[in-house]
Amino acid sequence: MAFDKNFTWGVATASYQIEGGAHAADKGLSVWDVGSATKGRVFEGHSGDVGCDHYHRFREDVALMKQLGVKAYRFSLNWARLLPAGEGKVSEDGKRFYTELLTELRAAGIEPWITLFHWDYPYALYLRGGWLSPESPRWFEEYAGVVAELFGEFCDRFILINEPQVFLGEGHYHGGHAPFLKLSAGEVMICAHHVLLACGRAEKRIREVCKRPVKIGTAQAFWPSLPVREEDYACAERDTFACHRDFGSVNYYTDPLILGHYPEEFAAWQRESGFSYPRSDLNVIRSQLDFYGVNTYSGNYVTERDGGAAEVTAGPSVPKTDMRWNVYPDALYYGPKYLYRRYGLPIVYTENGVALTEWKDLNGEINDYSRIDFLKRYLRALHRAAQEVPVEGYFHWTLYDNFEWAEGFSKKFGLVHLDPETAERTPKLSAAWYRRVIETNGEEIWK
């Protein structure tokens, strides 16, 4: 049982997590360059200054992807590498690096999917107010225009922004990620509104500059509520989009982008937080997205109780990943159905994978059977969903073990083992397995 013949199989990475070259040429600093240098913020003082050294070894990495049979590569651009001040003058070195990477990908027959922003916000713009500044949508629009002008000839797929739930919720509200802020709920709502305006303006600018058909989407962190019983389905779907008074909900960010309004479920919290905005902004925010990119690793089971959703605590036999996330494959079955019902856009899984505690054995191998088992379970659930709603692609997170934000290099998500001290790349057993998945268009997951 294969996936659709046009299904896209790929791998995904993010610039700060892999590139290194933090101070190469005239590259500007990002909030992660500055924030990870502060003691106590990142596990054991790790940083992405060198990362996976992709900046110097990208040709080796593209050859490795080709060896793995990868058809598409989702990666982000480092805004400050391309525009050191966040706006204005373009770095010739940044332009060279990404042009050479894109050229190499095309030559290898790998389709590039460019993510414009994956959390490494230019520090120069942060000092001018960052996402709190009313100028921030214009800064992002200018950046998007530069990307489209320089790289539009190489790329047909653009992802505007990655997981506002995390860089706003964790980075601006809870203070666990760069820029390590603990703003009020009302202030974070202002940031979120500017992010949405930035996305709306960028979507329109990319289409204007490219002057040819391109496909544009977003990539949202999505942790769906899952029904314990079939009769809990409606309750679980409602709970997925309910206001839990945090910044983790997908609909807070994608209702305005796709439907043209904020979700009614959040109106009371917005009022209580003192947040207001010109209604005309919604005309700018609303975008003509071509696909719904979604990043899912787990979810929560709920059951209907007293007219609401009661979360069901996982039992001790439920396996957990090294991130302490429950292994719930149903997240890739119910999640796409919820999203398609609400937004009517084809679904692309722009991230899914598993962090495991692992190391090379005495033979120098990484036989990560648990990762293969995890992926089989989740991809079988996704295949089931794809029989009911349009699912167009899957990107494994991630190509190789990398800098996992505040967790440093302690969490291993890769198909390829990376030694952070030597940058040596060693494909794991799962890499060969994923190659067979791609070659068989998914039939391998049933073996």
HELIX and SHEET records of a PDB file:
HELIX    1   1 SER A   15  ILE A   18  1                                   4    
HELIX    2   2 VAL A   31  GLY A   35  1                                   5    
HELIX    3   3 PHE A   43  GLY A   45  5                                   3    
HELIX    4   4 HIS A   54  GLN A   67  1                                  14    
HELIX    5   5 TRP A   79  LEU A   82  1                                   4    
HELIX    6   6 GLU A   92  ALA A  107  1                                  16    
HELIX    7   7 TYR A  123  TYR A  126  1                                   4    
HELIX    8   8 GLY A  130  LEU A  132  5                                   3    
HELIX    9   9 SER A  136  PHE A  151  1                                  16    
HELIX   10  10 PRO A  164  LEU A  168  1                                   5    
HELIX   11  11 GLY A  169  TYR A  173  3                                   5    
HELIX   12  12 ALA A  185  CYS A  210  1                                  26    
HELIX   13  13 GLU A  230  ASP A  232  5                                   3    
HELIX   14  14 TYR A  233  THR A  240  1                                   8    
HELIX   15  15 VAL A  250  THR A  254  1                                   5    
HELIX   16  16 ASP A  255  LEU A  259  3                                   5    
HELIX   17  17 GLU A  264  PHE A  266  5                                   3    
HELIX   18  18 ALA A  267  GLU A  272  1                                   6    
HELIX   19  19 ASP A  281  ILE A  285  1                                   5    
HELIX   20  20 ALA A  331  TYR A  343  1                                  13    
HELIX   21  21 TYR A  369  ALA A  386  1                                  18    
HELIX   22  22 TRP A  405  GLU A  407  5                                   3    
HELIX   23  23 LEU A  429  GLU A  439  1                                  11    
HELIX   24  24 GLU A  443  TRP A  446  5                                   4    
SHEET    1   A 9 THR A   8  ALA A  12  0                                        
SHEET    2   A 9 ALA A  72  SER A  76  1                                        
SHEET    3   A 9 GLU A 111  THR A 115  1                                        
SHEET    4   A 9 ARG A 157  ASN A 162  1                                        
SHEET    5   A 9 LYS A 215  ALA A 221  1                                        
SHEET    6   A 9 PHE A 291  ASN A 295  1                                        
SHEET    7   A 9 ILE A 347  ASN A 352  1                                        
SHEET    8   A 9 VAL A 391  TRP A 397  1                                        
SHEET    9   A 9 THR A   8  ALA A  12  1                                        
SHEET    1   B 3 SER A 225  PRO A 227  0                                        
SHEET    2   B 3 ASN A 300  ARG A 305  1                                        
SHEET    3   B 3 GLY A 308  GLU A 311 -1                                        
SHEET    1   C 2 VAL A 416  LEU A 418  0                                        
SHEET    2   C 2 ARG A 425  PRO A 427 -1                                        
END                                                                             
